[in-house]
């Protein structure tokens, strides 16, 4: 019998191939929406928060030389590292296992921060198996869907270089207007890049820029 964590799926995007085991979030519509709107130029320093299998980090590393990728799920961090090697960019990736910005020195700042946030309201992870817990860290946003988003928006503006930008994907189920207000209160210019209907919600991609 094959255990869930032993099952492996393969995902292809823009000529790149990604190996995704069962204990790592498989890229879906939200990931691809962010990927299609991710524009990185050479010499920019990129942070892919909640990297998962590393798809956004690898895409960034194809265009620039310094990419950081963080995930709280140790299986995801290992998977992203393997996919960096599989796609020939492992020497450009700094893969870190940790909780949001906690593993980073305070003086490290970025030109681009991308985050496909855990945005779905949920009752949390109590009483679940480890495998289920790690998978849920990719989408579970707590009771109102904002538990991780609020922590991220409190810290992310301080991690931007002048002229730097944040691309944050979330759902209308987790109050995107609150995210806009928090970014604006931090002095960033905010706009909605794209909205995409998905069943009973919309996916919202926000761009927040620190003025030069």
C-alpha positions in Angstrom: 0.0 0.0 0.0 1.3 3.4 -1.0 1.3 6.0 1.8 0.2 9.5 0.9 3.6 11.0 1.5 5.1 8.4 -0.8 2.9 9.4 -3.7 4.6 11.7 -6.2 3.0 13.9 -8.8 4.8 15.8 -11.5 3.9 19.4 -12.5 5.1 21.1 -15.7 5.1 24.9 -16.2 6.8 27.0 -18.9 9.1 24.1 -19.8 10.1 23.4 -16.2 9.3 20.2 -14.3 8.5 19.9 -10.6 8.4 16.8 -8.4 5.7 17.1 -5.8 5.4 14.5 -3.0 2.1 13.9 -1.2 3.1 15.9 1.9 3.7 19.1 -0.1 1.1 21.4 -1.6 0.7 20.8 -5.3 0.6 24.0 -7.4 -3.0 24.9 -8.5 -4.9 27.8 -10.0 -3.6 30.2 -7.3 0.0 29.3 -7.8 -0.3 29.6 -11.6 -2.1 33.0 -11.3 0.8 34.3 -9.3 3.4 32.8 -11.7 1.8 34.3 -14.7 2.1 37.8 -13.1 5.6 37.4 -11.6 8.0 39.7 -13.4 11.6 39.6 -12.1 14.6 41.4 -13.6 18.3 40.5 -13.4 20.1 41.6 -10.1 16.8 41.8 -8.1 16.8 39.9 -4.8 13.6 37.8 -4.5 11.9 36.2 -1.5 9.3 33.4 -2.2 7.5 33.1 1.0 5.7 29.7 1.5 7.5 28.3 -1.4 5.9 24.8 -1.4 7.5 22.8 -4.2 9.5 25.8 -5.2 7.8 26.7 -8.5 7.9 30.5 -8.0 11.4 30.4 -6.6 12.7 28.4 -9.6 10.9 30.7 -12.0 12.6 33.7 -10.3 16.0 32.0 -10.2 15.8 31.6 -14.0 15.8 35.4 -14.2 18.0 36.6 -11.3 20.9 35.3 -9.3 19.7 35.7 -5.6 16.5 34.0 -4.5 15.4 33.1 -1.0 12.6 30.6 -0.5 11.0 29.9 2.9 8.5 27.3 4.0 7.4 26.2 7.5 6.9 22.7 6.1 10.3 20.8 6.2 9.1 18.5 3.5 8.4 21.5 1.2 11.8 23.0 1.9 13.5 19.8 0.9 11.2 19.5 -2.1 12.0 23.0 -3.3 15.7 22.3 -3.0 15.3 19.2 -5.1 13.4 21.0 -7.7 16.0 23.8 -7.8 18.5 21.1 -8.6 16.2 19.4 -11.1 15.8 22.6 -13.0 19.4 23.7 -12.9 19.1 26.7 -10.5 20.1 25.3 -7.2 23.2 27.5 -6.9 20.9 30.6 -7.0 18.5 29.4 -4.4 18.7 29.9 -0.6 16.1 27.4 0.8 15.1 28.0 4.5 12.7 26.0 6.7 11.0 28.4 9.1 8.0 30.5 10.1 7.6 33.5 7.8 10.4 36.1 8.4 11.7 34.6 11.7 14.7 32.8 10.1 16.0 36.0 8.4 18.3 38.6 9.8 16.6 41.9 10.2 18.9 43.7 7.8 18.0 41.5 4.9 15.7 43.3 2.4 14.2 42.4 -0.9 13.3 43.9 -4.3 10.4 41.4 -4.7 8.5 39.4 -2.1 5.9 36.9 -3.4 3.4 35.0 -1.2 0.6 32.6 -2.1 -0.8 33.0 1.4 -2.7 30.4 3.5 -6.0 32.3 3.1 -8.9 29.9 3.7 -10.9 30.1 6.9 -10.5 26.9 8.9 -10.8 25.6 12.4 -7.1 25.0 12.6 -5.0 21.9 12.8 -5.9 20.3 16.2 -6.2 16.6 16.3 -4.8 16.0 12.8 -2.0 13.7 11.8 1.4 15.2 11.0 0.9 14.6 7.3 -2.4 16.4 7.3 -1.0 19.2 9.4 1.8 19.9 7.0 -0.5 20.0 4.0 -2.9 22.3 5.8 -0.2 24.9 6.6 -0.3 25.7 2.9 -4.0 26.8 2.9 -5.3 27.1 6.5 -5.6 30.7 7.5 -7.2 30.2 10.9 -10.8 31.1 11.9 -11.2 34.2 9.7 -8.5 33.3 7.1 -6.3 36.1 8.2 -4.1 34.6 10.9 -1.0 34.2 8.6 -1.9 37.2 6.3 -1.9 39.6 9.3 1.4 38.4 10.5 2.9 38.7 7.1 1.6 42.2 6.4 2.9 43.4 9.7 6.5 42.5 8.8 6.7 42.4 5.0 6.7 46.2 4.4 9.8 46.5 6.6 11.6 43.9 4.4 11.3 45.8 1.2 14.0 47.9 -0.4 13.0 51.3 -1.8 11.0 50.7 -4.9 10.5 47.1 -3.9 7.2 45.3 -4.3 5.1 42.6 -2.7 2.8 40.3 -4.7 0.3 38.7 -2.3 -2.4 36.3 -3.4 -5.4 35.8 -1.2 -9.1 35.1 -1.3 -12.1 37.4 -1.0 -13.1 35.0 1.9 -10.3 36.5 4.0 -11.1 40.2 3.6 -8.8 41.6 1.0 -9.8 45.2 1.9 -8.2 44.7 5.3 -5.0 43.7 3.6 -5.1 46.8 1.4 -5.6 49.0 4.5 -2.7 47.4 6.3 -0.3 47.9 3.4 -1.4 51.5 3.0 -1.0 52.2 6.7 2.6 51.0 6.2 3.2 53.6 3.5 2.9 51.3 0.5 1.0 52.0 -2.7 -1.4 49.2 -3.4 -3.4 48.0 -6.4 -5.3 44.9 -7.4 -3.4 43.2 -10.3 -6.0 40.6 -11.2 -9.2 39.0 -9.8 -10.2 35.5 -10.8 -13.5 33.8 -9.8 -13.1 30.4 -8.3 -16.3 28.6 -7.2 -17.8 30.6 -4.3 -14.9 33.1 -4.0 -12.5 35.2 -6.0 -8.7 35.0 -5.9 -7.2 38.5 -5.5 -3.6 39.3 -6.5 -2.4 42.5 -4.7 0.7 44.5 -5.6 2.1 46.7 -2.9 5.0 49.0 -3.7 7.4 50.9 -1.4 8.0 54.4 -2.9 11.5 55.0 -4.1 
